[in-house]
Amino acid sequence: MEKIKKIFSKAFLRQKAIIFWIIFTLLAILILSLLLVGCSQVIFYPFGPSWSPDGSKIVFIKNYDTWVMNADGSDQKRLTSGIGGGDFPTWSPDGSKIAFGSMQKNENMNIFIMNADGTNKINLTKNTGNDYHPAWSPDSSKIAFGSPADIGDIWVINVDGSNKINLTNSAIYEGSPSWSPDGSKIAFVSGIEEKLDIWVMNSDGSNKINLTNGAPYGNSPRWSPDRVKIVFSSIPGKGDIWVMNGDGSNKINLTNTNINDDYAPVLSPDGGQIAFVSESGNKSDIWIMNSDGTNKMNITNSAVHNGSPAWSPDGSKIAFGSGSESKGDIWVMNADGSNKVNLIGD
C-alpha cells in the first residue's frame, strides 16, 4: 500500500500529462476495487486546492472525494460520496459550479459538474474512454477536457452536456487544455510520450499552431492575465520554467538549472509573479519568482513534498498540498511564505 501511495503522489507532483492519466486511471481502478471488497481504510493525503473566485472557499480532494472548506479551514464538507470525485476539482469562473473527474463502479472516468454546495451532480461526458483535466471557459459556459479514447484529444462541451466537439481529432496524445483569458484561444500539449509540444488553437479548433517545436518540449501551459504570454515547464529530464509570447516568439528559460526539476508554473492574478514546484531528491518545495525570472525564493523550504500551488484571487495567499507518502494536509500561506497555516490538520 505504501508503494501505491508513493506512485500516486509522485505522479501528482510531477504532473507529466500523458503519464499522469495512465497512472491515475490504473490506480483509481485498483482503489475502487479494494473499497468494493471492504478495504475501508485506504487514505490519500489531500491535494489539488482550488480557490473559489471570491476567495472565501477552497475545494480539494481528500480520500478520493471532493471536499470544500472556508478559506480559514473551517466548515469542512464532503461534496461527493460514493461517486469518487478524484480528479482535480475546479471552480467555474462565476463561482456557481465545480467541475471534477469521477469514476463510478469501476467504470471509466468522466467529467462531472455540480453546484458549489455539492447538489445536482451531472455526468457531462458519459464516455467509454477516460476524460480528464476539465478547464472552464472564462464565461463559465463551456468545459474543455482531454479524453484518451482514440489515443487522446481535446474536446469541448457546453455545461448542460450538449454540443460535445472534438477540437483536435489527431492520432497522437493531446491534453492539458488552458483557455486564454478572453476565451478566444486554447493552449494545449500534443506529442508522443514525453516529446510534448505546446500548441495553441482558436476555441473552435481552427488555426492550430505549434509554438515550441521541440525547442524545448513542454507541459502545463498557462496564459498570463493579459493574454500576451504563456508560461510552461520543459520536459523531459530536469525541467525548467519557461515563458514565451502567445505566438511562440521570445522563449525565455526563467529557472535554467540542471540540478532541480521545476514544474507546475502558476501565474499570480496580476501576472507579476510565478509560483512553481521545484523538486530535488526526496522533497519538493513551492518557489516564487517575478514573471521575468528575477527574485527567486523558496517559500516552503521543508523536508517533505509540497505541491499544487494555487494563488488566492487577490494574490495575497497561496494554498498548497504538503506531506509525506503516508500523511499530508492542505496549507495556506502568505505569498511571501510567511504565516503558514495547516487547514486540514488530520
Contacts in CASP RR format, 6 or more apart in sequence:
PFRMAT RR
TARGET T0000
AUTHOR 0000-0000-0000
METHOD contacts of the structure
MODEL  1
MEKIKKIFSKAFLRQKAIIFWIIFTLLAILILSLLLVGCSQVIFYPFGPS
WSPDGSKIVFIKNYDTWVMNADGSDQKRLTSGIGGGDFPTWSPDGSKIAF
GSMQKNENMNIFIMNADGTNKINLTKNTGNDYHPAWSPDSSKIAFGSPAD
IGDIWVINVDGSNKINLTNSAIYEGSPSWSPDGSKIAFVSGIEEKLDIWV
MNSDGSNKINLTNGAPYGNSPRWSPDRVKIVFSSIPGKGDIWVMNGDGSN
KINLTNTNINDDYAPVLSPDGGQIAFVSESGNKSDIWIMNSDGTNKMNIT
NSAVHNGSPAWSPDGSKIAFGSGSESKGDIWVMNADGSNKVNLIGD
1 42 0 8 1.000
2 325 0 8 1.000
2 326 0 8 1.000
4 27 0 8 1.000
4 30 0 8 1.000
4 31 0 8 1.000
5 44 0 8 1.000
5 325 0 8 1.000
5 326 0 8 1.000
6 325 0 8 1.000
7 23 0 8 1.000
7 27 0 8 1.000
8 23 0 8 1.000
8 24 0 8 1.000
8 27 0 8 1.000
8 44 0 8 1.000
9 45 0 8 1.000
9 47 0 8 1.000
9 305 0 8 1.000
9 325 0 8 1.000
11 19 0 8 1.000
11 20 0 8 1.000
11 23 0 8 1.000
11 24 0 8 1.000
11 27 0 8 1.000
12 20 0 8 1.000
12 47 0 8 1.000
12 308 0 8 1.000
13 264 0 8 1.000
13 277 0 8 1.000
13 279 0 8 1.000
13 284 0 8 1.000
13 305 0 8 1.000
13 307 0 8 1.000
13 308 0 8 1.000
14 20 0 8 1.000
14 261 0 8 1.000
14 263 0 8 1.000
14 279 0 8 1.000
15 219 0 8 1.000
15 220 0 8 1.000
15 263 0 8 1.000
15 264 0 8 1.000
16 194 0 8 1.000
16 219 0 8 1.000
16 235 0 8 1.000
17 133 0 8 1.000
17 173 0 8 1.000
17 175 0 8 1.000
17 176 0 8 1.000
17 189 0 8 1.000
17 196 0 8 1.000
17 219 0 8 1.000
17 220 0 8 1.000
18 173 0 8 1.000
18 193 0 8 1.000
18 194 0 8 1.000
18 196 0 8 1.000
19 194 0 8 1.000
20 132 0 8 1.000
21 130 0 8 1.000
21 132 0 8 1.000
21 133 0 8 1.000
21 148 0 8 1.000
24 87 0 8 1.000
24 132 0 8 1.000
25 108 0 8 1.000
25 109 0 8 1.000
25 130 0 8 1.000
28 64 0 8 1.000
28 86 0 8 1.000
28 103 0 8 1.000
28 109 0 8 1.000
29 103 0 8 1.000
29 106 0 8 1.000
31 42 0 8 1.000
31 64 0 8 1.000
32 84 0 8 1.000
32 103 0 8 1.000
32 105 0 8 1.000
32 106 0 8 1.000
33 106 0 8 1.000
34 42 0 8 1.000
35 42 0 8 1.000
36 106 0 8 1.000
42 63 0 8 1.000
42 64 0 8 1.000
43 63 0 8 1.000
44 61 0 8 1.000
44 62 0 8 1.000
44 63 0 8 1.000
44 64 0 8 1.000
45 62 0 8 1.000
45 321 0 8 1.000
45 323 0 8 1.000
45 324 0 8 1.000
45 326 0 8 1.000
45 327 0 8 1.000
45 328 0 8 1.000
45 329 0 8 1.000
46 60 0 8 1.000
46 61 0 8 1.000
46 62 0 8 1.000
46 67 0 8 1.000
46 321 0 8 1.000
46 328 0 8 1.000
46 329 0 8 1.000
46 330 0 8 1.000
46 344 0 8 1.000
47 60 0 8 1.000
47 61 0 8 1.000
47 307 0 8 1.000
47 308 0 8 1.000
47 321 0 8 1.000
47 330 0 8 1.000
48 60 0 8 1.000
48 61 0 8 1.000
48 88 0 8 1.000
48 89 0 8 1.000
48 308 0 8 1.000
48 310 0 8 1.000
48 321 0 8 1.000
48 330 0 8 1.000
49 58 0 8 1.000
49 59 0 8 1.000
49 60 0 8 1.000
49 308 0 8 1.000
49 310 0 8 1.000
49 319 0 8 1.000
49 320 0 8 1.000
49 321 0 8 1.000
49 330 0 8 1.000
50 58 0 8 1.000
50 59 0 8 1.000
50 60 0 8 1.000
50 88 0 8 1.000
50 89 0 8 1.000
50 90 0 8 1.000
50 91 0 8 1.000
50 310 0 8 1.000
51 57 0 8 1.000
51 58 0 8 1.000
51 71 0 8 1.000
51 91 0 8 1.000
51 310 0 8 1.000
51 311 0 8 1.000
51 312 0 8 1.000
51 313 0 8 1.000
51 319 0 8 1.000
52 58 0 8 1.000
52 59 0 8 1.000
52 91 0 8 1.000
52 95 0 8 1.000
52 116 0 8 1.000
52 313 0 8 1.000
53 91 0 8 1.000
53 93 0 8 1.000
53 94 0 8 1.000
53 95 0 8 1.000
53 313 0 8 1.000
54 95 0 8 1.000
54 313 0 8 1.000
55 71 0 8 1.000
55 312 0 8 1.000
55 313 0 8 1.000
55 314 0 8 1.000
56 70 0 8 1.000
56 71 0 8 1.000
57 68 0 8 1.000
57 69 0 8 1.000
57 70 0 8 1.000
57 71 0 8 1.000
57 116 0 8 1.000
58 68 0 8 1.000
58 69 0 8 1.000
58 70 0 8 1.000
58 71 0 8 1.000
58 73 0 8 1.000
58 310 0 8 1.000
58 319 0 8 1.000
58 330 0 8 1.000
58 332 0 8 1.000
58 343 0 8 1.000
59 66 0 8 1.000
59 67 0 8 1.000
59 68 0 8 1.000
59 79 0 8 1.000
59 89 0 8 1.000
59 90 0 8 1.000
59 91 0 8 1.000
59 98 0 8 1.000
60 66 0 8 1.000
60 67 0 8 1.000
60 68 0 8 1.000
60 69 0 8 1.000
60 89 0 8 1.000
60 330 0 8 1.000
61 67 0 8 1.000
61 85 0 8 1.000
61 86 0 8 1.000
61 88 0 8 1.000
61 89 0 8 1.000
62 78 0 8 1.000
62 344 0 8 1.000
64 84 0 8 1.000
64 85 0 8 1.000
64 86 0 8 1.000
65 78 0 8 1.000
65 79 0 8 1.000
65 80 0 8 1.000
65 81 0 8 1.000
65 82 0 8 1.000
65 84 0 8 1.000
65 85 0 8 1.000
65 86 0 8 1.000
66 78 0 8 1.000
66 79 0 8 1.000
66 80 0 8 1.000
66 84 0 8 1.000
66 85 0 8 1.000
66 86 0 8 1.000
66 89 0 8 1.000
66 98 0 8 1.000
66 100 0 8 1.000
67 76 0 8 1.000
67 77 0 8 1.000
67 78 0 8 1.000
67 79 0 8 1.000
68 76 0 8 1.000
68 77 0 8 1.000
68 79 0 8 1.000
68 98 0 8 1.000
68 116 0 8 1.000
68 118 0 8 1.000
69 75 0 8 1.000
69 76 0 8 1.000
69 77 0 8 1.000
69 343 0 8 1.000
71 312 0 8 1.000
71 317 0 8 1.000
71 332 0 8 1.000
72 341 0 8 1.000
72 343 0 8 1.000
73 343 0 8 1.000
73 344 0 8 1.000
76 344 0 8 1.000
79 98 0 8 1.000
79 114 0 8 1.000
79 117 0 8 1.000
79 118 0 8 1.000
80 100 0 8 1.000
80 102 0 8 1.000
80 114 0 8 1.000
80 118 0 8 1.000
80 121 0 8 1.000
82 104 0 8 1.000
83 102 0 8 1.000
83 103 0 8 1.000
83 104 0 8 1.000
83 112 0 8 1.000
83 121 0 8 1.000
84 102 0 8 1.000
84 103 0 8 1.000
84 104 0 8 1.000
85 100 0 8 1.000
85 101 0 8 1.000
85 102 0 8 1.000
85 103 0 8 1.000
85 112 0 8 1.000
86 100 0 8 1.000
86 101 0 8 1.000
86 102 0 8 1.000
86 103 0 8 1.000
87 100 0 8 1.000
87 101 0 8 1.000
87 102 0 8 1.000
87 109 0 8 1.000
87 132 0 8 1.000
87 133 0 8 1.000
87 134 0 8 1.000
88 100 0 8 1.000
88 101 0 8 1.000
88 133 0 8 1.000
88 134 0 8 1.000
89 98 0 8 1.000
89 99 0 8 1.000
89 100 0 8 1.000
89 101 0 8 1.000
90 98 0 8 1.000
90 99 0 8 1.000
90 100 0 8 1.000
90 134 0 8 1.000
90 135 0 8 1.000
90 136 0 8 1.000
91 97 0 8 1.000
91 98 0 8 1.000
91 116 0 8 1.000
91 136 0 8 1.000
92 98 0 8 1.000
92 99 0 8 1.000
92 113 0 8 1.000
92 136 0 8 1.000
92 140 0 8 1.000
92 159 0 8 1.000
93 136 0 8 1.000
93 137 0 8 1.000
93 138 0 8 1.000
93 139 0 8 1.000
93 140 0 8 1.000
94 140 0 8 1.000
95 116 0 8 1.000
95 140 0 8 1.000
96 115 0 8 1.000
96 116 0 8 1.000
96 140 0 8 1.000
97 113 0 8 1.000
97 114 0 8 1.000
97 115 0 8 1.000
97 116 0 8 1.000
97 140 0 8 1.000
97 159 0 8 1.000
98 113 0 8 1.000
98 114 0 8 1.000
98 115 0 8 1.000
98 116 0 8 1.000
98 118 0 8 1.000
99 111 0 8 1.000
99 112 0 8 1.000
99 113 0 8 1.000
99 124 0 8 1.000
99 134 0 8 1.000
99 136 0 8 1.000
99 143 0 8 1.000
100 111 0 8 1.000
100 112 0 8 1.000
100 113 0 8 1.000
100 114 0 8 1.000
100 134 0 8 1.000
101 109 0 8 1.000
101 110 0 8 1.000
101 111 0 8 1.000
101 112 0 8 1.000
101 131 0 8 1.000
101 132 0 8 1.000
101 134 0 8 1.000
102 109 0 8 1.000
102 110 0 8 1.000
102 112 0 8 1.000
102 123 0 8 1.000
103 109 0 8 1.000
103 110 0 8 1.000
108 127 0 8 1.000
108 128 0 8 1.000
108 129 0 8 1.000
108 130 0 8 1.000
108 131 0 8 1.000
109 129 0 8 1.000
109 130 0 8 1.000
109 131 0 8 1.000
109 132 0 8 1.000
110 123 0 8 1.000
110 124 0 8 1.000
110 125 0 8 1.000
110 126 0 8 1.000
110 127 0 8 1.000
110 131 0 8 1.000
111 123 0 8 1.000
111 124 0 8 1.000
111 125 0 8 1.000
111 131 0 8 1.000
111 132 0 8 1.000
111 134 0 8 1.000
111 143 0 8 1.000
111 145 0 8 1.000
111 157 0 8 1.000
112 121 0 8 1.000
112 122 0 8 1.000
112 123 0 8 1.000
112 124 0 8 1.000
113 121 0 8 1.000
113 122 0 8 1.000
113 124 0 8 1.000
113 143 0 8 1.000
113 159 0 8 1.000
114 120 0 8 1.000
114 121 0 8 1.000
114 122 0 8 1.000
122 161 0 8 1.000
124 143 0 8 1.000
124 157 0 8 1.000
124 159 0 8 1.000
124 161 0 8 1.000
125 131 0 8 1.000
125 145 0 8 1.000
125 147 0 8 1.000
125 155 0 8 1.000
125 157 0 8 1.000
125 164 0 8 1.000
127 147 0 8 1.000
127 149 0 8 1.000
128 149 0 8 1.000
129 147 0 8 1.000
129 148 0 8 1.000
129 149 0 8 1.000
130 147 0 8 1.000
130 148 0 8 1.000
130 149 0 8 1.000
131 145 0 8 1.000
131 146 0 8 1.000
131 147 0 8 1.000
131 155 0 8 1.000
132 145 0 8 1.000
132 146 0 8 1.000
132 147 0 8 1.000
132 148 0 8 1.000
132 175 0 8 1.000
133 145 0 8 1.000
133 146 0 8 1.000
133 175 0 8 1.000
133 176 0 8 1.000
133 177 0 8 1.000
134 143 0 8 1.000
134 144 0 8 1.000
134 145 0 8 1.000
135 143 0 8 1.000
135 144 0 8 1.000
135 145 0 8 1.000
135 177 0 8 1.000
135 178 0 8 1.000
135 179 0 8 1.000
136 142 0 8 1.000
136 143 0 8 1.000
136 179 0 8 1.000
137 143 0 8 1.000
137 144 0 8 1.000
137 156 0 8 1.000
137 179 0 8 1.000
137 183 0 8 1.000
137 203 0 8 1.000
138 179 0 8 1.000
138 181 0 8 1.000
138 182 0 8 1.000
138 183 0 8 1.000
139 183 0 8 1.000
140 159 0 8 1.000
141 158 0 8 1.000
141 159 0 8 1.000
142 156 0 8 1.000
142 157 0 8 1.000
142 158 0 8 1.000
142 159 0 8 1.000
143 156 0 8 1.000
143 157 0 8 1.000
143 159 0 8 1.000
144 154 0 8 1.000
144 155 0 8 1.000
144 156 0 8 1.000
144 167 0 8 1.000
144 177 0 8 1.000
144 179 0 8 1.000
144 186 0 8 1.000
145 154 0 8 1.000
145 155 0 8 1.000
145 156 0 8 1.000
145 157 0 8 1.000
145 177 0 8 1.000
146 152 0 8 1.000
146 153 0 8 1.000
146 154 0 8 1.000
146 155 0 8 1.000
146 174 0 8 1.000
146 175 0 8 1.000
146 177 0 8 1.000
147 153 0 8 1.000
147 155 0 8 1.000
148 173 0 8 1.000
151 170 0 8 1.000
151 171 0 8 1.000
151 172 0 8 1.000
151 173 0 8 1.000
152 168 0 8 1.000
152 172 0 8 1.000
152 173 0 8 1.000
152 174 0 8 1.000
152 175 0 8 1.000
153 166 0 8 1.000
153 167 0 8 1.000
153 168 0 8 1.000
153 169 0 8 1.000
153 170 0 8 1.000
153 174 0 8 1.000
154 166 0 8 1.000
154 167 0 8 1.000
154 168 0 8 1.000
154 174 0 8 1.000
154 175 0 8 1.000
154 177 0 8 1.000
154 186 0 8 1.000
154 188 0 8 1.000
155 164 0 8 1.000
155 165 0 8 1.000
155 166 0 8 1.000
155 167 0 8 1.000
156 164 0 8 1.000
156 165 0 8 1.000
156 167 0 8 1.000
156 186 0 8 1.000
156 203 0 8 1.000
157 163 0 8 1.000
157 164 0 8 1.000
157 165 0 8 1.000
167 186 0 8 1.000
167 201 0 8 1.000
167 204 0 8 1.000
167 205 0 8 1.000
168 174 0 8 1.000
168 188 0 8 1.000
168 190 0 8 1.000
168 201 0 8 1.000
168 205 0 8 1.000
168 208 0 8 1.000
170 190 0 8 1.000
172 190 0 8 1.000
172 191 0 8 1.000
172 192 0 8 1.000
173 189 0 8 1.000
173 190 0 8 1.000
173 191 0 8 1.000
173 192 0 8 1.000
173 196 0 8 1.000
174 188 0 8 1.000
174 189 0 8 1.000
174 190 0 8 1.000
174 191 0 8 1.000
174 199 0 8 1.000
175 188 0 8 1.000
175 189 0 8 1.000
175 190 0 8 1.000
176 188 0 8 1.000
176 189 0 8 1.000
176 219 0 8 1.000
176 220 0 8 1.000
176 221 0 8 1.000
177 186 0 8 1.000
177 187 0 8 1.000
177 188 0 8 1.000
178 186 0 8 1.000
178 187 0 8 1.000
178 188 0 8 1.000
178 221 0 8 1.000
178 222 0 8 1.000
178 223 0 8 1.000
179 185 0 8 1.000
179 186 0 8 1.000
179 203 0 8 1.000
179 223 0 8 1.000
180 186 0 8 1.000
180 187 0 8 1.000
180 223 0 8 1.000
180 227 0 8 1.000
181 223 0 8 1.000
181 225 0 8 1.000
181 226 0 8 1.000
181 227 0 8 1.000
182 227 0 8 1.000
183 203 0 8 1.000
184 202 0 8 1.000
184 203 0 8 1.000
185 200 0 8 1.000
185 201 0 8 1.000
185 202 0 8 1.000
185 203 0 8 1.000
185 227 0 8 1.000
186 200 0 8 1.000
186 201 0 8 1.000
186 202 0 8 1.000
186 203 0 8 1.000
186 205 0 8 1.000
187 198 0 8 1.000
187 199 0 8 1.000
187 200 0 8 1.000
187 211 0 8 1.000
187 221 0 8 1.000
187 222 0 8 1.000
187 223 0 8 1.000
187 230 0 8 1.000
188 198 0 8 1.000
188 199 0 8 1.000
188 200 0 8 1.000
188 201 0 8 1.000
188 221 0 8 1.000
189 196 0 8 1.000
189 197 0 8 1.000
189 198 0 8 1.000
189 199 0 8 1.000
189 218 0 8 1.000
189 219 0 8 1.000
189 220 0 8 1.000
189 221 0 8 1.000
190 196 0 8 1.000
190 197 0 8 1.000
190 199 0 8 1.000
190 210 0 8 1.000
191 197 0 8 1.000
194 217 0 8 1.000
194 235 0 8 1.000
194 236 0 8 1.000
195 214 0 8 1.000
195 217 0 8 1.000
195 236 0 8 1.000
196 217 0 8 1.000
196 218 0 8 1.000
196 219 0 8 1.000
196 235 0 8 1.000
197 210 0 8 1.000
197 211 0 8 1.000
197 212 0 8 1.000
197 213 0 8 1.000
197 214 0 8 1.000
197 217 0 8 1.000
197 218 0 8 1.000
198 210 0 8 1.000
198 211 0 8 1.000
198 212 0 8 1.000
198 218 0 8 1.000
198 221 0 8 1.000
198 230 0 8 1.000
198 232 0 8 1.000
198 244 0 8 1.000
199 208 0 8 1.000
199 209 0 8 1.000
199 210 0 8 1.000
199 211 0 8 1.000
200 208 0 8 1.000
200 209 0 8 1.000
200 211 0 8 1.000
200 230 0 8 1.000
200 246 0 8 1.000
201 207 0 8 1.000
201 208 0 8 1.000
201 209 0 8 1.000
209 247 0 8 1.000
209 248 0 8 1.000
211 230 0 8 1.000
211 244 0 8 1.000
211 246 0 8 1.000
211 247 0 8 1.000
211 248 0 8 1.000
212 218 0 8 1.000
212 232 0 8 1.000
212 244 0 8 1.000
212 248 0 8 1.000
212 251 0 8 1.000
215 251 0 8 1.000
216 234 0 8 1.000
216 235 0 8 1.000
216 240 0 8 1.000
216 242 0 8 1.000
216 251 0 8 1.000
217 234 0 8 1.000
217 235 0 8 1.000
217 236 0 8 1.000
218 232 0 8 1.000
218 233 0 8 1.000
218 234 0 8 1.000
218 235 0 8 1.000
218 242 0 8 1.000
219 232 0 8 1.000
219 233 0 8 1.000
219 234 0 8 1.000
219 235 0 8 1.000
219 263 0 8 1.000
220 232 0 8 1.000
220 233 0 8 1.000
220 263 0 8 1.000
220 264 0 8 1.000
220 265 0 8 1.000
221 230 0 8 1.000
221 231 0 8 1.000
221 232 0 8 1.000
222 230 0 8 1.000
222 231 0 8 1.000
222 232 0 8 1.000
222 265 0 8 1.000
222 266 0 8 1.000
222 267 0 8 1.000
223 229 0 8 1.000
223 230 0 8 1.000
223 246 0 8 1.000
223 267 0 8 1.000
224 230 0 8 1.000
224 231 0 8 1.000
224 267 0 8 1.000
224 271 0 8 1.000
224 291 0 8 1.000
225 267 0 8 1.000
225 269 0 8 1.000
225 270 0 8 1.000
225 271 0 8 1.000
226 271 0 8 1.000
227 246 0 8 1.000
228 245 0 8 1.000
228 246 0 8 1.000
229 243 0 8 1.000
229 244 0 8 1.000
229 245 0 8 1.000
229 246 0 8 1.000
229 291 0 8 1.000
230 243 0 8 1.000
230 244 0 8 1.000
230 245 0 8 1.000
230 246 0 8 1.000
230 248 0 8 1.000
231 241 0 8 1.000
231 242 0 8 1.000
231 243 0 8 1.000
231 254 0 8 1.000
231 265 0 8 1.000
231 267 0 8 1.000
231 274 0 8 1.000
231 291 0 8 1.000
232 241 0 8 1.000
232 242 0 8 1.000
232 243 0 8 1.000
232 244 0 8 1.000
232 265 0 8 1.000
233 239 0 8 1.000
233 240 0 8 1.000
233 241 0 8 1.000
233 242 0 8 1.000
233 262 0 8 1.000
233 263 0 8 1.000
233 264 0 8 1.000
233 265 0 8 1.000
233 276 0 8 1.000
234 240 0 8 1.000
234 241 0 8 1.000
234 242 0 8 1.000
234 253 0 8 1.000
235 263 0 8 1.000
237 261 0 8 1.000
238 257 0 8 1.000
238 258 0 8 1.000
238 259 0 8 1.000
238 260 0 8 1.000
238 261 0 8 1.000
239 255 0 8 1.000
239 261 0 8 1.000
239 262 0 8 1.000
239 263 0 8 1.000
240 253 0 8 1.000
240 254 0 8 1.000
240 255 0 8 1.000
240 256 0 8 1.000
240 257 0 8 1.000
240 262 0 8 1.000
241 253 0 8 1.000
241 254 0 8 1.000
241 255 0 8 1.000
241 262 0 8 1.000
241 263 0 8 1.000
241 265 0 8 1.000
241 274 0 8 1.000
241 276 0 8 1.000
241 289 0 8 1.000
242 251 0 8 1.000
242 252 0 8 1.000
242 253 0 8 1.000
242 254 0 8 1.000
243 251 0 8 1.000
243 252 0 8 1.000
243 254 0 8 1.000
243 291 0 8 1.000
244 250 0 8 1.000
244 251 0 8 1.000
244 252 0 8 1.000
254 274 0 8 1.000
254 289 0 8 1.000
254 292 0 8 1.000
254 293 0 8 1.000
255 262 0 8 1.000
255 276 0 8 1.000
255 278 0 8 1.000
255 289 0 8 1.000
255 293 0 8 1.000
255 296 0 8 1.000
259 280 0 8 1.000
260 278 0 8 1.000
260 279 0 8 1.000
260 280 0 8 1.000
261 278 0 8 1.000
261 279 0 8 1.000
261 280 0 8 1.000
262 276 0 8 1.000
262 277 0 8 1.000
262 278 0 8 1.000
262 279 0 8 1.000
262 287 0 8 1.000
263 276 0 8 1.000
263 277 0 8 1.000
263 279 0 8 1.000
264 276 0 8 1.000
264 277 0 8 1.000
264 307 0 8 1.000
264 308 0 8 1.000
264 309 0 8 1.000
265 274 0 8 1.000
265 275 0 8 1.000
265 276 0 8 1.000
266 274 0 8 1.000
266 275 0 8 1.000
266 276 0 8 1.000
266 309 0 8 1.000
266 310 0 8 1.000
266 311 0 8 1.000
267 273 0 8 1.000
267 274 0 8 1.000
267 291 0 8 1.000
267 311 0 8 1.000
268 274 0 8 1.000
268 275 0 8 1.000
268 311 0 8 1.000
268 315 0 8 1.000
268 335 0 8 1.000
269 311 0 8 1.000
269 313 0 8 1.000
269 314 0 8 1.000
269 315 0 8 1.000
270 315 0 8 1.000
271 291 0 8 1.000
272 290 0 8 1.000
272 291 0 8 1.000
273 288 0 8 1.000
273 289 0 8 1.000
273 290 0 8 1.000
273 291 0 8 1.000
273 335 0 8 1.000
274 288 0 8 1.000
274 289 0 8 1.000
274 290 0 8 1.000
274 291 0 8 1.000
274 293 0 8 1.000
275 286 0 8 1.000
275 287 0 8 1.000
275 288 0 8 1.000
275 309 0 8 1.000
275 311 0 8 1.000
275 318 0 8 1.000
276 286 0 8 1.000
276 287 0 8 1.000
276 288 0 8 1.000
276 289 0 8 1.000
276 309 0 8 1.000
277 284 0 8 1.000
277 285 0 8 1.000
277 286 0 8 1.000
277 287 0 8 1.000
277 306 0 8 1.000
277 307 0 8 1.000
277 308 0 8 1.000
277 309 0 8 1.000
278 284 0 8 1.000
278 285 0 8 1.000
278 287 0 8 1.000
278 298 0 8 1.000
283 302 0 8 1.000
283 303 0 8 1.000
283 304 0 8 1.000
283 305 0 8 1.000
283 306 0 8 1.000
284 305 0 8 1.000
284 306 0 8 1.000
284 307 0 8 1.000
285 298 0 8 1.000
285 299 0 8 1.000
285 300 0 8 1.000
285 301 0 8 1.000
285 302 0 8 1.000
285 306 0 8 1.000
286 298 0 8 1.000
286 299 0 8 1.000
286 300 0 8 1.000
286 306 0 8 1.000
286 307 0 8 1.000
286 309 0 8 1.000
286 318 0 8 1.000
286 320 0 8 1.000
287 296 0 8 1.000
287 297 0 8 1.000
287 298 0 8 1.000
287 299 0 8 1.000
288 296 0 8 1.000
288 297 0 8 1.000
288 299 0 8 1.000
288 318 0 8 1.000
288 335 0 8 1.000
288 336 0 8 1.000
289 295 0 8 1.000
289 296 0 8 1.000
289 297 0 8 1.000
297 336 0 8 1.000
299 318 0 8 1.000
299 333 0 8 1.000
299 335 0 8 1.000
299 336 0 8 1.000
299 337 0 8 1.000
300 306 0 8 1.000
300 320 0 8 1.000
300 322 0 8 1.000
300 333 0 8 1.000
300 337 0 8 1.000
300 340 0 8 1.000
302 322 0 8 1.000
304 322 0 8 1.000
304 323 0 8 1.000
304 324 0 8 1.000
304 328 0 8 1.000
305 322 0 8 1.000
305 323 0 8 1.000
305 324 0 8 1.000
306 320 0 8 1.000
306 321 0 8 1.000
306 322 0 8 1.000
306 323 0 8 1.000
307 320 0 8 1.000
307 321 0 8 1.000
307 322 0 8 1.000
308 320 0 8 1.000
308 321 0 8 1.000
309 318 0 8 1.000
309 319 0 8 1.000
309 320 0 8 1.000
310 318 0 8 1.000
310 319 0 8 1.000
310 320 0 8 1.000
311 317 0 8 1.000
311 318 0 8 1.000
311 335 0 8 1.000
312 318 0 8 1.000
312 319 0 8 1.000
315 335 0 8 1.000
316 334 0 8 1.000
316 335 0 8 1.000
317 332 0 8 1.000
317 333 0 8 1.000
317 334 0 8 1.000
317 335 0 8 1.000
318 332 0 8 1.000
318 333 0 8 1.000
318 334 0 8 1.000
318 335 0 8 1.000
318 337 0 8 1.000
319 330 0 8 1.000
319 331 0 8 1.000
319 332 0 8 1.000
319 343 0 8 1.000
320 330 0 8 1.000
320 331 0 8 1.000
320 332 0 8 1.000
320 333 0 8 1.000
321 328 0 8 1.000
321 329 0 8 1.000
321 330 0 8 1.000
321 331 0 8 1.000
322 328 0 8 1.000
322 329 0 8 1.000
322 330 0 8 1.000
322 331 0 8 1.000
323 329 0 8 1.000
328 344 0 8 1.000
329 342 0 8 1.000
329 343 0 8 1.000
329 344 0 8 1.000
329 345 0 8 1.000
329 346 0 8 1.000
330 342 0 8 1.000
330 343 0 8 1.000
330 344 0 8 1.000
331 340 0 8 1.000
331 341 0 8 1.000
331 342 0 8 1.000
331 343 0 8 1.000
332 340 0 8 1.000
332 341 0 8 1.000
332 343 0 8 1.000
333 339 0 8 1.000
333 340 0 8 1.000
333 341 0 8 1.000
END
